[in-house]
Every structure is written in structure tokens, then in C-alpha cells.
Amino acid sequence: MDVNTENPFVQALAVSTTMAIFMIGVAFGLMSMAKSGSTPVPMPVMLLIFAVIFIAGSVYFESRGADYMGSLVGGSIVSLTATFSATAFFSGIKYALEGGITAVGPEQVVSALALCMIASMFLIRVLQHKFKGSF
């Protein structure tokens, strides 16, 4: 079976499905963290994720013309958001594997997947329109 990755329909479906799965994983992670009051991701791993993304984000913002303080603040915001999202996603994956899907109900998960696919496609198109001609 040969998949044509240059087909815009395949690209849109693949990106929106991937984003939707990530969104559902984060939602499950938030449910898991609210229920248990903790996260299965160890603090040193979360700190490592934060550090790597902080450095990459700071360098990115500095290369885009931000001053030193601006690049540090931008790197901090990006790394905090990414660390929280990654922690919630991995917590959600663990929650789903431990029976979270059956606890929520398969019908609700499929409905959530469909809604997240629509939302991610909308988000992709809005961002494409906003950044058209910027790069």
C-alpha cells in the first residue's frame, strides 16, 4: 500500500488527527491529575523537559530579534506551556491505558476525537491565514 504524503487531503487528515489525539491525551491527563492529585511523570524529567525547551525557546526568540530579557521571558512561557502539555499528555496516556477510556465511555471518546479534529483543522487554517506572508 502506497500513501501519497503530498496529497493535501492526506496531510490535513494526518495533522488534524495527530493534534486531536494530543488534545484528548491532555484532557485525559488533566482528568487523571485532578483525580489523583499528582502526576506519573517524575519531577526530574519535567525539569529536563523545561530546561531543554527553555534553552531552545530563548535562542529562538533571540534569533527573531528579541532582547535578552524578552528572549528569557519568551523561553520561560514557551517552556512552561510545553512542559505542562507534555506532562498532561503522558499522564493522559497512562490514564487511558489503565482503563480511562472505559471509565469515560468509548462513545464519548470517539465524539471527543471528532470534535478535536474539527477544532484542530479550524486552528490550523486560522494560523495559516494569520501567518500567510510572514515567513
Secondary structure, DSSP 8 states (H G I E B T S, - for coil): ----TT-HHHHHHHHHHHHHHHHHHHHHHHHHHHHHSS-SS-HHHHHHHHHHHHHHHHHHHHHTT--HHHHHHHHHHHHHHHHHHHHHHHHHHHHIIIIIHHHH-HHHHHHHHHHHHHHHHHHHHHHHHHTTTT-
